[in-house]
Amino acid sequence: MGSSLRTWYNLQVQSPLINVAIPKEGEKVSAQEHSDKVLTLAELKPAMELKGRVTRLGLFGAFVDIGAEKEGLIHISMLKREHVNRVEDVLQEGQEVEVWVHRVDHEAGRIELTMIRPVQLKWKKLKTGMRLKGKVVRVESYGAFIDVGAERPGLVHVSEMSTDYVSDPGEIVNVGDEVEVSVIDFDRKKRQIRLSMKELLLEIEPDEEIEEEAPTAMEIALRQALNASDQTEAEIQSSTNMPQKTDRKELDEILDRTLKHRVRTS
């Protein structure tokens, strides 16, 4: 922040009246939820996720009560990844927001916050085939962009959304939807990540069973004849209507031909 912004911050920042408990790792804490402890500057760490309430708007950003000993400032450049002309276009006084600690200046007593989620998935950790969960942040005619915690949202092309033809991505997903995707490819130089929803749909569950067709009456009769090795030729003939001289080898051949014929006709 520039010197003018530091002066503005120091003149306007006030200690909040509401106390909160120290948040656990990964836990979101609202300034209105607890009243037994105030967060100190020493307890605030970069990338810590918090809930807060917007108290004031200014030219350079917005002040947020996060239940700490001082209010935090979200600079206008930290409101969204896209360019923001006016703070009022994004936030309003009294609005509850999710924020992350960007930086803490202990000497000056300043808390810098951001509404842009910190990078959780670095490029070196990305792998082809990796399964990820993310949130739909933008839908276009050619696909949807998914925030998976990487530096940039990944793209699920319309051809990778479903096993069926998709003419409109909006019929499959909407902004804010939570989806599961797999990484098809990525290019660190171009800062691009290609994702797929279709690949997960194509996977067959391990416990999925393939239903077998019921055997025909002929197959049942032939199997009974093959298993009845202790029966007499007369008994085999009676159960299958086959000639007396038909032996086990012939029965095997007949059953094999019957099964092959059934596969072809199916």
C-alpha positions, 0 to 999 in steps of 0.5 A, a space after each residue: 500500500 502507498 503512503 496515502 493509503 497507509 495514512 488513510 488506514 491509520 486515521 480510520 481504523 478502530 478497534 471492533 467492539 465484538 470479540 471472537 474465539 481463535 479459529 482452528 485451521 480450516 475453520 471459518 469464524 464470524 465476528 458475530 459468533 463468539 464473544 470470549 476472545 479477541 484475535 490478536 495480530 500475532 494470532 493472524 497468519 497469512 492465508 487464514 480464512 475468516 468471516 467478517 462484516 463490512 463496516 465502511 467503504 472507502 476510495 481505496 477499499 473496504 474495512 471489515 470487522 473480523 473480530 480482531 483487535 483492529 479492523 482489516 482492510 481489503 484493498 480494491 485490487 483484492 476484491 476480485 481477480 478482475 479489475 474493479 472500478 469502484 468498491 461499491 460495485 462489489 461490497 456494501 456496508 453491513 455485508 457479510 463476507 469470506 476473507 483471507 489474511 493477506 498480510 499482517 504488519 505488526 509494526 504498523 498494526 495493520 491487517 491486510 485482507 483479500 477476497 481472492 482465495 489464496 493459491 492452494 494447488 501449486 503448478 508443481 502439484 498438478 498431475 494428469 488424471 488427478 481428481 479435484 473438487 471445485 466451484 463453477 465460477 464462469 459459464 461460456 458457450 464453449 464450456 465452464 471455468 472451475 476454481 479448483 484452488 489453483 492459480 487460475 480456474 480450469 476449463 471444462 470444455 463442452 465436449 468434456 461435460 457429459 457422455 452425451 452431446 451438450 449444446 448449452 453448458 448452462 444446461 449442465 452447470 451453473 455459477 456456484 455449483 460444486 463439481 468433481 473433475 479430473 485433470 486432462 492436461 495443463 500448461 504452466 507457461 500458458 497458465 491453462 488447465 484442462 479439466 473433464 467431468 466426462 472421464 469420471 462418468 465413464 469410470 465403472 464402479 468396482 462393485 457394479 455387477 453385469 447382469 447375466 441373461 437367463 439360460 434357455 431351456 435347451 442350455 439347462 437341459 444340456 448342462 443337466 446332461 453333462 453333470 449327470 455323469 452317473 446316470 445311464 445313457 437311457 436317463 440322459 436320453 430321457 432328460 435331453 431327447 438326444 439319441 442313446 449313443 450321444 456321449 459327453 464329448 458330443 454334448 459338450 460340442 452341442 452346448 458350445 454351438 448353442 452358446 455361440 449361436 446365442 451370442 451371435 443372435 444377441 
